[in-house]
């Protein structure tokens, strides 16, 4: 995923490195993604718990992120910051594996089949790149291509991300310290109750909201390619440092664009499902209803509730994840020689 690193040329299509024409190294992206998911959860889950609680509670419940942290630790203990961590611990291993693995595949396929010299020359003169750029694109993928590959990877990973994030969100908004006071005693109990009352498809509640949210991966992976290229061109940073800074900063770019859609997604995923589940009356039947409710309840600021811990979390969690991902890819490549 780096722009010019010596990572698996056969698997990773990046902003400036030689383009691969083979696909026999694609599997390495899936393996490296597992380790990325572990790193992301370890660093980022406490921030995520605070974010979800701020997003889904009334404005009078917590005065801000610090108050949310203090109340959570005071009333529920330090371990409460890792509530709901089991689904993403397993889930993010699979999610990052599928997201980052499919990203390497989509990058390669896009370059081999869409962003080719022939197709670029067919563009109208008003939007056609210069001849120099076209020559460059014949051996590299432009940032725009990385962005569209990111959308495709986001939609792909949404298939498994939806039930994982759905269960995680419901567990994170349970405020009782004792299990006896919680509606769900844990992730398995949550899965069992929802599937019993609403069928297995009930676990995919919020799927369309997840697709909308992950469409913003365009900004994440497009900016990651741009930042990686600029850091290599204008600094003397070593490869892990480039991965760290580009990974952290691109994640913050992503959250600046996508955050309101995440607030709406969380509102849908923590909305009572009703029916035989007996958890309350369902409020949102459609995405637009949840979007309007967020605005009606908090105005424009309602779409940004919990943004501070999310934005702070984005850098260290994703910087660590990208360093691990790129490092494992390099190790896998070196292991072949």
C-alpha positions in Angstrom: 0.0 0.0 0.0 3.0 2.3 0.1 3.7 4.5 -2.9 7.1 3.3 -3.9 8.2 0.8 -1.4 9.7 -2.6 -2.4 6.6 -4.3 -1.2 5.4 -7.3 -3.2 5.3 -5.9 -6.7 3.1 -8.7 -7.8 0.4 -7.8 -5.2 0.4 -4.2 -4.4 -0.3 -1.5 -7.0 0.9 1.8 -5.5 1.2 5.4 -6.5 4.7 5.3 -7.9 6.1 1.8 -7.8 6.3 -0.5 -10.8 2.9 -2.0 -11.6 2.4 -5.7 -11.2 0.9 -7.7 -13.9 0.7 -10.9 -11.9 -1.7 -11.8 -9.2 0.1 -14.7 -7.4 1.1 -12.4 -4.6 -2.3 -11.0 -3.8 -2.8 -13.4 -0.8 -0.1 -11.6 1.2 -2.3 -8.6 1.5 -4.9 -10.8 3.2 -2.4 -12.2 5.6 -0.9 -8.8 6.5 -4.4 -7.4 7.1 -4.9 -9.9 10.0 -2.0 -8.3 11.9 -3.2 -4.8 11.0 -6.6 -5.6 12.6 -5.0 -6.7 15.9 -2.9 -3.6 16.0 -5.8 -1.3 15.3 -8.0 -2.8 18.0 -5.3 -2.7 20.7 -4.6 1.0 20.2 -8.0 2.2 19.1 -10.8 0.4 20.9 -11.0 2.6 24.1 -11.3 5.7 21.9 -14.0 3.9 19.9 -16.0 3.1 23.0 -16.0 6.7 24.1 -17.0 7.8 20.5 -20.0 5.4 20.3 -21.2 6.5 23.8 -21.0 10.1 22.9 -22.7 9.5 19.6 -25.7 7.6 21.0 -26.3 9.2 24.4 -28.3 12.3 25.2 -26.4 15.5 25.3 -27.0 15.8 29.0 -25.5 12.4 29.8 -21.9 13.4 29.3 -20.4 16.9 29.1 -17.7 15.9 26.8 -15.1 13.1 25.9 -13.1 13.5 29.2 -16.3 13.3 31.3 -17.3 10.2 29.4 -14.0 8.6 30.1 -14.1 9.5 33.8 -17.7 8.4 34.3 -17.1 5.1 32.5 -14.0 4.3 34.5 -15.5 5.5 37.8 -18.8 3.6 37.5 -17.7 0.6 35.4 -14.0 0.2 35.8 -11.1 0.5 33.4 -12.0 -2.7 31.6 -15.2 -1.0 30.5 -13.2 0.9 27.9 -12.8 -2.4 26.2 -16.5 -3.3 26.3 -17.5 -5.0 23.1 -13.8 -5.7 22.2 -14.3 -9.4 21.5 -16.3 -9.0 18.3 -13.8 -6.5 16.7 -10.8 -8.4 18.0 -11.9 -11.3 15.9 -13.8 -9.1 13.5 -11.1 -6.6 12.7 -8.7 -9.4 12.0 -11.1 -10.6 9.3 -12.2 -7.1 8.3 -8.7 -5.7 7.8 -7.7 -8.9 6.1 -10.6 -8.6 3.6 -10.3 -4.8 3.2 -6.5 -4.6 2.7 -6.4 -7.9 0.8 -9.2 -6.9 -1.6 -7.7 -3.4 -1.9 -4.5 -4.8 -3.3 -6.5 -6.9 -5.8 -8.7 -3.9 -6.8 -5.7 -1.7 -7.3 -4.1 -4.2 -9.7 -7.4 -4.9 -11.5 -8.1 -1.3 -11.9 -4.7 -0.6 -13.4 -4.7 -3.6 -15.7 -8.2 -3.1 -17.0 -9.3 0.6 -16.6 -6.4 3.0 -16.2 -4.4 1.9 -19.3 -2.6 3.9 -21.9 -5.2 3.1 -24.5 -8.1 4.1 -22.2 -6.4 7.4 -21.2 -5.8 8.3 -24.8 -9.5 7.8 -25.5 -10.5 10.5 -23.0 -11.7 13.9 -24.4 -8.9 16.4 -24.8 -10.3 18.6 -22.1 -9.8 15.9 -19.3 -7.0 13.8 -20.9 -3.8 13.8 -18.9 -0.6 15.0 -20.4 1.6 12.6 -22.4 4.1 12.6 -19.6 1.4 11.7 -17.1 0.0 9.0 -19.3 3.5 7.4 -19.5 3.8 7.6 -15.7 0.4 5.9 -15.3 1.5 3.1 -17.5 3.8 2.0 -14.6 1.8 3.3 -11.7 -1.7 4.0 -10.4 -2.8 7.6 -9.8 -4.3 8.7 -6.5 -7.8 8.7 -8.1 -7.4 5.0 -8.9 -6.4 4.3 -5.3 -9.6 6.2 -4.2 -11.9 4.1 -6.4 -10.2 0.9 -5.4 -10.8 2.1 -1.8 -14.5 2.4 -2.5 -14.6 -1.2 -3.9 -12.7 -2.5 -0.9 -15.1 -0.7 1.5 -18.1 -2.2 -0.1 -16.5 -5.6 -0.1 -15.6 -5.5 3.6 -19.1 -4.1 4.5 -20.5 -7.7 4.1 -18.7 -8.8 7.2 -18.3 -5.5 8.9 -22.0 -4.9 9.4 -22.8 -7.7 11.8 -19.5 -7.1 13.7 -20.0 -3.4 14.1 -23.7 -4.0 14.9 -23.0 -6.3 17.8 -20.1 -4.1 19.0 -22.3 -1.0 19.1 -25.1 -2.6 21.1 -22.6 -3.9 23.7 -20.8 -0.5 23.9 -24.0 1.4 24.9 -24.8 -0.9 27.9 -24.0 1.1 30.9 -24.5 -1.4 33.8 -21.3 -2.6 35.5 -22.8 -6.0 36.3 -23.8 -8.4 33.7 -27.2 -9.0 35.4 -28.2 -5.4 34.6 -27.4 -5.6 30.9 -29.8 -6.7 28.2 -27.0 -8.6 26.5 -24.5 -10.6 28.7 -22.0 -10.7 25.9 -21.5 -11.0 22.1 -22.7 -14.5 21.8 -25.8 -13.7 23.8 -26.4 -10.7 21.6 -26.1 -12.7 18.4 -28.4 -15.4 19.8 -31.1 -13.0 20.9 -31.1 -11.0 17.7 -31.1 -14.0 15.4 -33.8 -15.7 17.4 -36.1 -12.7 17.2 -35.3 -11.4 13.8 -33.5 -14.2 12.0 -29.9 -14.2 10.8 -30.5 -11.2 8.6 -31.2 -9.2 11.8 -27.5 -9.2 12.4 -27.1 -7.2 9.2 -29.2 -4.4 10.5 -27.6 -1.2 9.2 -26.1 -2.7 6.1 -27.1 0.2 3.8 -25.7 2.7 6.3 -22.4 0.8 6.4 -22.2 0.9 2.6 -22.7 4.7 2.6 -20.1 5.1 5.4 -17.5 3.0 3.6 -17.9 4.8 0.3 -15.8 7.5 1.9 -12.8 5.1 1.7 -12.2 7.0 -1.5 -10.7 9.8 0.6 -8.7 7.5 2.9 -6.9 5.5 0.2 -6.6 8.4 -2.3 -5.0 10.6 0.4 -2.8 7.7 1.6 -1.3 7.4 -1.9 -0.8 11.2 -2.2 0.8 11.6 1.2 3.1 8.5 0.8 4.3 9.9 -2.5 4.9 13.4 -1.1 6.7 12.1 2.0 9.0 10.1 -0.2 9.7 12.9 -2.6 10.3 15.7 0.0 11.6 14.0 3.1 14.3 11.5 4.0 12.0 9.4 6.2 12.5 5.6 6.2 9.8 3.4 4.9 8.1 2.5 8.3 8.0 6.3 9.2 6.4 7.0 5.8 3.8 4.3 6.5 3.2 5.7 10.0 2.7 9.4 9.0 0.8 8.7 5.8 -1.4 6.1 7.6 -2.3 8.3 10.5 -2.9 11.5 8.5 -4.9 9.8 5.7 -7.2 8.3 8.4 -7.8 11.7 9.8 -8.6 13.0 6.3 -11.1 10.1 6.0 -12.9 10.9 9.3 -13.2 14.6 8.4 -15.2 13.7 5.4 -17.2 10.7 6.7 -18.0 11.4 10.3 -21.6 12.5 10.0 -22.4 9.3 8.1 -20.8 7.3 11.0 -23.0 9.1 13.5 -26.1 8.1 11.5 -24.9 4.5 11.1 -24.4 4.3 14.9 -27.9 5.7 15.5 -29.3 3.0 13.3 -27.2 0.2 14.8 -28.2 1.1 18.4 -31.9 1.7 17.6 -34.2 -0.9 19.3 -35.1 -3.7 17.0 -38.4 -4.3 18.7 -40.7 -7.2 18.0 -40.0 -10.5 19.8 -36.7 -9.1 21.0 -38.4 -6.9 23.5 -35.7 -4.2 23.6 -38.0 -1.2 22.9 -39.8 0.5 20.0 -37.9 0.9 16.8 -37.5 4.5 15.7 -35.8 4.4 12.3 -37.1 2.4 9.3 -34.9 4.2 6.8 -31.5 5.8 6.7 -33.0 9.2 6.0 -35.2 9.0 9.1 -32.1 8.5 11.3 -30.3 11.3 9.5 -33.2 13.7 10.1 -33.4 12.6 13.8 -29.8 13.3 14.4 -30.2 16.8 13.0 -33.5 17.5 14.8 -32.0 16.4 18.2 -28.7 18.2 18.0 -28.7 20.5 15.0 -25.6 20.5 12.9 -23.5 19.8 16.0 -25.4 16.6 16.4 -23.7 15.2 13.3 -20.3 15.7 15.0 -21.0 14.4 18.5 -18.0 12.3 19.7 -15.8 13.6 16.9 -12.9 14.6 19.2 -12.0 11.1 20.5 -12.6 9.7 17.1 -10.2 12.1 15.4 -7.6 11.6 18.1 -7.9 7.9 17.8 -7.7 7.9 14.0 -4.0 8.8 13.9 -2.4 6.3 16.4 -4.7 3.4 15.6 -4.4 3.6 11.8 -0.7 4.7 11.9 0.0 1.5 13.9 -2.1 -0.6 11.6 -0.5 0.6 8.4 3.0 0.2 9.9 2.2 -3.4 10.8 0.5 -4.1 7.5 3.4 -2.7 5.4 6.0 -4.4 7.7 4.3 -7.8 7.4 4.1 -7.4 3.6 7.8 -6.7 3.5 8.6 -9.6 5.7 6.5 -12.0 3.6 8.2 -10.8 0.4 11.7 -11.1 1.9 10.8 -14.6 3.1 10.3 -15.7 -0.5 14.0 -15.0 -1.3 
